[in-house]
Amino acid sequence: MPDSSPNYGVQQFGGVSNVGNQAVGQNARAISHGLQFTASPATNELVAELMTLLERHRAELPDEVDEAAEELQDELESPEPDKGVIARVLERINGMVKPVAPLVETVGELTKAVESFGGA
C-alpha cells in the first residue's frame, strides 16, 4: 500500500462493539489470553430476574432465547467465566428481547454489571 493512501481507521455506525483485543495496521498483532471475571452476587440476582422475566414473557419471545439464556448461565457458573463470551451472549439476548421492555432493562443492567467488573 503506498504511503499516500488515506487511513480511515476503524469506523462504526451504531450498534455495540465489544473488543477484547484488536490490532490495526501493517504487521499488527493482537494476542489474547481471554478476559475472565467472577460474577458478583448482584450479577447472580440479575440472572435470576432475567430467567423469571423470560418465563413470564415466553409467548412474546423467539425459542432461541432459551438457548442463549442457558449458555449465559453455563458461562457464569463455569470455574473461569469468560467476560467476552458473556458480553456476546448478552448482546444476542438483547436483540431477541427488544419487544419486552422489562427484559431490555434487565439485560442492560446485566451488561453494565459485566462491563464494570474487572478481570479476575
C-alpha positions as CSV (number, residue, x, y, z in Angstrom):
1,M,0.0,0.0,0.0
2,P,1.5,3.4,-1.0
3,D,2.3,5.8,1.9
4,S,0.0,8.3,0.3
5,S,-3.0,6.1,0.9
6,P,-5.6,7.6,3.2
7,N,-6.1,5.9,6.6
8,Y,-9.7,5.8,7.5
9,G,-9.1,3.9,10.8
10,V,-11.9,1.9,12.4
11,Q,-15.4,3.1,11.7
12,Q,-18.6,2.1,13.4
13,F,-22.0,3.4,13.0
14,G,-24.5,2.5,15.7
15,G,-24.7,-0.8,17.5
16,V,-22.4,-2.2,20.1
17,S,-18.8,-3.3,19.8
18,N,-17.1,-5.4,22.4
19,V,-13.5,-5.8,21.6
20,G,-11.3,-7.9,23.8
21,N,-8.2,-7.1,21.8
22,Q,-7.6,-5.5,18.5
23,A,-4.7,-5.0,16.1
24,V,-4.8,-2.5,13.2
25,G,-2.2,-1.7,10.7
26,Q,0.7,-3.3,8.9
27,N,2.3,-6.2,10.8
28,A,-0.1,-5.6,13.7
29,R,-0.7,-8.4,16.2
30,A,-3.3,-9.0,18.9
31,I,-2.8,-11.7,21.4
32,S,-5.5,-12.6,23.9
33,H,-5.5,-14.9,26.8
34,G,-9.2,-14.4,27.5
35,L,-11.0,-11.9,29.7
36,Q,-12.2,-13.6,32.8
37,F,-14.2,-12.4,35.8
38,T,-16.0,-13.6,38.9
39,A,-19.7,-12.9,39.0
40,S,-20.8,-10.8,41.8
41,P,-24.0,-11.5,43.9
42,A,-25.7,-8.6,42.1
43,T,-25.0,-10.3,38.8
44,N,-26.5,-13.6,40.1
45,E,-29.6,-11.7,41.2
46,L,-30.0,-10.1,37.8
47,V,-29.6,-13.5,36.1
48,A,-32.4,-14.9,38.3
49,E,-34.5,-11.9,37.5
50,L,-33.8,-12.4,33.8
51,M,-34.9,-16.1,34.0
52,T,-38.1,-15.1,35.7
53,L,-38.9,-12.5,33.1
54,L,-38.1,-14.9,30.3
55,E,-40.6,-17.4,31.7
56,R,-43.2,-14.7,32.2
57,H,-42.9,-13.4,28.6
58,R,-42.3,-16.7,26.9
59,A,-45.1,-16.2,24.3
60,E,-43.6,-12.9,23.1
61,L,-40.0,-14.2,22.5
62,P,-38.3,-16.5,20.0
63,D,-37.3,-20.0,21.1
64,E,-33.6,-19.2,20.6
65,V,-33.6,-17.0,23.7
66,D,-33.8,-20.1,25.9
67,E,-30.6,-21.5,24.4
68,A,-28.8,-18.1,24.8
69,A,-30.0,-17.8,28.4
70,E,-28.8,-21.3,29.2
71,E,-25.4,-20.5,27.6
72,L,-25.2,-17.4,29.7
73,Q,-25.9,-19.3,32.9
74,D,-23.4,-22.0,32.0
75,E,-20.7,-19.5,31.3
76,L,-21.4,-17.5,34.5
77,E,-21.3,-20.8,36.5
78,S,-18.1,-22.1,34.9
79,P,-14.9,-22.1,37.1
80,E,-13.4,-19.4,34.9
81,P,-16.1,-17.3,33.2
82,D,-15.0,-15.6,30.0
83,K,-16.2,-11.9,30.1
84,G,-16.0,-11.7,26.3
85,V,-18.3,-14.8,25.8
86,I,-20.7,-13.4,28.4
87,A,-20.8,-10.0,26.7
88,R,-21.5,-11.6,23.3
89,V,-24.3,-13.8,24.7
90,L,-25.9,-10.7,26.4
91,E,-25.8,-8.9,23.1
92,R,-27.6,-11.8,21.4
93,I,-30.2,-11.9,24.1
94,N,-30.7,-8.2,24.0
95,G,-31.6,-8.4,20.3
96,M,-34.2,-11.1,21.0
97,V,-35.9,-9.4,23.9
98,K,-36.4,-6.0,22.4
99,P,-40.2,-6.3,22.3
100,V,-40.3,-6.6,26.1
101,A,-39.2,-3.5,27.9
102,P,-38.6,-5.1,31.4
103,L,-36.3,-7.7,29.7
104,V,-34.4,-5.0,27.8
105,E,-33.8,-3.2,31.1
106,T,-32.6,-6.3,32.9
107,V,-30.3,-7.3,30.1
108,G,-28.9,-3.7,30.1
109,E,-28.3,-3.9,33.8
110,L,-26.6,-7.3,33.4
111,T,-24.4,-5.9,30.6
112,K,-23.4,-2.9,32.8
113,A,-22.6,-5.3,35.7
114,V,-20.4,-7.4,33.5
115,E,-18.6,-4.5,31.8
116,S,-17.9,-2.8,35.2
117,F,-16.5,-5.9,36.8
118,G,-12.7,-6.1,36.4
119,G,-10.7,-9.2,35.4
120,A,-10.1,-12.0,37.8
